[in-house]
């Protein structure tokens, strides 16, 4: 189960950073090659050589997130694989309660992602009404996915402690920024702080976004550190397609996962490849 896939249609419900192909160039490099339309059928064609039997769709920043989720739901209804929906929202918004109610009506609705990263329009989730609004996720059995910068993981840890009834998934294994040896030690400590809360898990994905051009050897210590912190039962693997195309694509990525996690037992591999995603997003 691919725990992070993006589908969009720029003609119908534009994603801001795709409408302006310079908006996040400092993060992704040149991304002019990303498609204007990417559907579940496109994803299936791109991953046809692999036994993918489920995906978690994550809204990449659509202008109308409820419209985008309904569009993916229609594709899911006709699909031959499981599709789970993670929308994108701002918990500080006064419309949050109604937004959750509307989203939760979709059969495949499973979670909401929030952004703390200021460069992506995020803000704190611990101030004002945001925390109270996030507690509403438990009423709808929705998972909270948090996209945070490495130096914000302390806030993620506190957020998880404040929301004991909510499943909290840390996006992009904490998005490490300092890729030096010293940085890896600091990041491992931050991951451990988040993982200390039993209601947390992490998505291992978006390697091209985190590292730029990468090899299995380069990313190995970082991915293993995430598994060391959370354990395989709270780690899940994903592609971040079609964005990961910019650095090699699905085959390259999952070949690397096979190399990095070659020493894992079969039960551990089962958790990483599908079990954790199904438990945290599907159950």
C-alpha positions in Angstrom: 0.0 0.0 0.0 1.5 3.3 -1.2 1.0 5.6 1.8 1.4 8.9 -0.2 0.1 9.6 -3.7 -1.0 12.9 -5.2 -3.7 13.1 -7.9 -4.8 16.4 -9.4 -6.5 18.1 -12.3 -5.2 21.6 -12.9 -7.9 22.4 -15.4 -10.7 21.8 -12.8 -9.2 22.4 -9.3 -5.8 24.0 -9.5 -3.0 23.4 -7.1 -1.3 26.8 -6.5 2.3 25.7 -6.7 1.6 23.8 -9.9 -0.1 26.9 -11.5 3.1 28.9 -10.8 6.0 26.6 -11.7 8.5 28.8 -9.9 6.6 28.8 -6.5 8.6 25.9 -4.9 11.5 25.7 -7.2 13.9 26.2 -4.3 12.4 23.0 -2.8 11.8 20.8 -5.9 14.2 22.2 -8.5 12.8 22.5 -12.0 9.4 20.8 -11.9 8.0 21.9 -15.3 7.8 18.2 -16.2 5.1 17.4 -13.7 1.8 16.8 -15.5 -1.2 19.1 -15.5 -3.5 16.2 -14.9 -2.6 13.0 -12.9 -5.3 10.5 -12.3 -5.6 7.2 -10.5 -5.4 5.5 -14.0 -2.1 7.3 -14.6 -0.8 6.1 -11.3 -1.9 2.5 -12.1 -0.1 2.7 -15.5 3.1 4.0 -13.9 3.2 1.3 -11.2 1.9 -1.6 -13.3 5.0 -3.7 -12.7 4.5 -3.6 -9.0 1.8 -5.4 -6.8 0.2 -2.2 -5.5 -3.1 -3.0 -4.0 -3.9 0.2 -2.2 -3.0 3.9 -2.0 -3.4 6.8 0.4 -4.2 10.0 -1.6 -3.0 13.2 -0.1 -4.3 16.5 -1.3 -1.3 18.5 -2.7 -2.9 21.9 -2.1 -6.0 22.1 -4.3 -8.0 25.3 -4.4 -11.1 23.5 -3.3 -10.1 20.5 -1.1 -13.7 19.1 -0.8 -14.1 19.2 -4.5 -10.7 17.5 -5.0 -11.6 14.7 -2.5 -14.9 14.1 -4.2 -13.1 13.8 -7.6 -10.7 11.2 -6.2 -13.6 9.4 -4.5 -15.3 9.0 -7.9 -12.1 7.4 -9.2 -11.9 5.2 -6.1 -15.4 4.0 -6.7 -14.4 2.6 -10.1 -11.0 1.3 -9.1 -9.6 -2.2 -8.6 -7.5 -1.2 -5.5 -8.2 0.4 -2.2 -8.1 4.2 -2.1 -8.0 6.1 1.1 -8.4 9.9 1.2 -6.4 12.4 3.2 -7.5 16.0 2.6 -5.6 19.2 3.4 -6.9 21.8 5.9 -6.2 24.6 8.2 -7.3 23.9 11.8 -7.3 27.6 12.6 -10.1 28.2 10.1 -13.5 29.0 11.6 -15.0 26.7 9.0 -13.0 23.7 10.2 -15.9 21.8 12.0 -18.2 22.0 8.9 -15.2 21.1 6.7 -14.6 17.9 8.7 -18.3 17.0 8.6 -18.5 17.3 4.9 -15.3 15.5 4.2 -16.2 12.6 6.6 -19.3 11.9 4.5 -17.1 10.5 1.7 -16.8 6.7 2.0 -13.0 6.7 1.6 -12.3 9.6 3.9 -9.6 8.7 6.4 -7.6 11.7 7.5 -6.6 15.4 7.3 -3.2 16.7 6.7 -2.1 20.0 8.2 1.0 22.1 7.5 3.3 23.6 10.1 6.0 24.5 7.5 5.8 28.3 7.1 7.2 28.2 3.6 4.2 26.1 2.5 1.6 28.4 4.2 1.5 26.6 7.5 1.4 27.9 11.0 1.2 26.6 14.6 -1.4 24.1 15.5 -1.2 24.8 19.3 -2.6 28.4 19.3 -6.1 29.8 19.3 -8.9 27.5 18.2 -6.6 25.2 16.3 -6.0 22.6 19.0 -9.7 22.4 20.0 -10.5 22.0 16.3 -8.0 19.2 15.9 -9.7 17.3 18.8 -12.8 17.0 16.6 -10.9 14.6 14.4 -11.5 11.8 17.0 -15.3 12.3 16.6 -15.0 11.4 12.9 -12.3 8.7 13.4 -10.0 10.7 11.1 -6.2 10.5 11.3 -4.1 13.6 11.6 -1.1 13.9 9.3 1.4 16.7 10.1 3.8 18.1 7.6 6.5 19.8 9.7 10.0 21.0 9.3 12.7 19.2 11.3 13.0 22.0 13.8 9.2 21.8 14.4 9.2 18.2 15.6 9.0 19.4 19.3 5.7 21.0 18.4 4.6 17.7 16.7 5.5 15.8 19.9 3.5 18.2 22.0 0.6 18.1 19.6 0.5 14.3 19.9 0.5 14.5 23.7 -2.4 17.0 23.6 -4.4 14.7 21.2 -4.2 11.3 22.8 -7.4 10.1 21.1 -6.2 11.0 17.6 -3.8 9.0 15.4 -1.0 11.3 14.4 1.2 10.6 11.4 4.4 12.6 10.9 4.9 13.3 7.2 8.2 12.7 5.3 9.9 11.1 8.4 10.2 14.6 9.9 11.7 16.3 6.8 15.3 16.5 7.9 17.1 19.6 6.7 20.7 19.3 8.1 21.9 16.3 6.2 25.3 16.2 7.9 26.4 13.5 10.3 25.7 15.9 13.2 22.4 16.7 11.7 21.4 13.0 11.5 22.1 12.6 15.2 20.0 15.7 16.0 17.2 14.4 13.8 17.2 11.0 15.4 16.7 12.6 18.8 13.8 14.7 17.5 12.2 11.6 16.0 12.5 9.8 19.3 10.7 12.7 21.0 7.8 12.3 18.6 7.8 8.5 18.8 7.6 8.6 22.6 3.9 9.3 22.1 2.2 6.0 21.4 -0.4 7.6 19.1 2.3 8.6 16.5 3.6 7.0 13.3 5.6 8.3 10.4 5.4 8.2 6.6 8.7 7.3 4.9 8.4 8.9 1.5 9.2 12.0 -0.6 12.9 11.1 -0.8 13.5 13.4 -3.8 11.9 16.3 -2.0 14.0 15.7 1.2 17.4 14.8 -0.4 17.3 16.0 -4.0 19.2 13.5 -6.1 19.8 10.5 -3.9 21.1 6.9 -3.8 20.1 4.0 -1.5 23.4 4.3 0.4 22.8 8.0 1.0 19.3 7.7 2.4 19.8 4.4 4.3 20.9 5.8 7.7 18.0 8.3 7.7 15.4 5.7 6.8 16.8 3.2 9.3 16.8 5.9 12.0 13.1 6.5 11.4 12.4 2.8 11.9 14.6 2.7 14.9 12.6 5.5 16.5 9.1 4.3 15.7 9.5 0.6 15.0 8.2 -1.0 11.8 4.7 -1.2 13.2 4.6 2.6 13.2 6.4 3.2 9.9 4.9 3.1 6.4 6.4 3.4 2.9 5.2 5.7 0.1 6.1 7.1 -3.2 5.0 10.8 -3.3 4.2 10.2 -7.0 4.1 12.0 -9.3 6.5 14.4 -7.6 9.1 11.6 -7.0 9.4 11.3 -10.8 11.7 14.3 -10.6 14.3 12.2 -8.9 13.9 8.8 -10.4 10.4 7.5 -10.1 8.7 4.5 -8.5 11.0 1.7 -9.7 14.1 3.5 -8.4 12.4 4.3 -5.1 11.0 0.8 -4.3 14.3 -0.8 -5.4 15.9 1.4 -2.8 13.4 0.4 -0.1 14.2 -3.3 -0.9 17.9 -2.6 -0.4 17.6 -0.5 2.7 15.2 -2.8 4.5 16.7 -6.1 3.3 17.5 -7.2 6.9 14.0 -6.8 8.1 11.9 -9.9 9.0 8.9 -10.8 6.9 6.5 -9.4 9.6 8.5 -6.2 9.7 8.4 -5.9 5.9 4.7 -6.5 6.0 4.2 -3.6 8.4 6.4 -1.3 6.3 5.0 -2.1 2.9 1.3 -2.3 3.8 0.3 -3.2 7.4 1.1 0.1 9.1 -0.6 2.2 6.4 -3.8 0.1 6.6 -3.9 0.2 10.4 -3.3 3.9 10.7 -5.3 5.1 7.8 -7.7 2.3 7.0 -8.9 0.9 10.3 
